[in-house]
């Protein structure tokens, strides 16, 4: 079974959805026969690399929200993450362009370090408040997961793996993906949003048995991002 996960490193629901899927996979009796691959999706491809604005300021400006409302939404997301063992610090995230982070993920994939790099980028952004658009930061993160720093620096300085990122985005568009996270199983079944662990497990079981399955897309339980301000959710 092949599972492809479209996501962006600046999407809080993507990290939550990734962890819920991983919890489901642990419980799936055929987990050793599941291949997981990560695919690129940019929520804000036009973003600058360096943005002189905090996420809270951006949300307040875009939605006309008070700081109290922004903080309440952030606390809700932080609690969802905490229940999965994730430590979110949304007040510290550094807004940027995620394109080079996606290139780095594909570079890591070519070196057999895709899983480690993917996890490290999410943690760097949401837990540590690191600038994942900065090449020096990305090179250091790559070194932490076992990649050669100088080789990573050379890759980032050029245009390598641009085609892989764009290819993923085009594939996602053809599949009708407009928000992330989005999970595609065997290119036949889809799960939209950060669904509960139980929903992921149920889907894995159904696909394994090759029972017909429609896309799981319940907005009440499957939070997803469609733009760069996706951590706003009415409750």
Buried (B, 14 or more C-beta within 10 A) or exposed (E): BEBBBBBBBBBBBBBBBBBBBBBBBEEBEEBEEBEBBBBBBBBBEEBEBEBEEBBBBBBBEEEEBEEEBBBEBBEBBBEBBEEBEBEBBBEBBBBBBBBBBBBBBBBBBEBEBBBBBBBBBBBBBBBBEBBBBBBEBBBBBBBEBEBEBEBBBEBBEEEBBBEBBBBBBEBBEEBEBEBBBBBBBEEEBBBBBBBBBEBBBBBBBBBBEEEEBEBBBEEEEBBBBEEBBBBBBEE
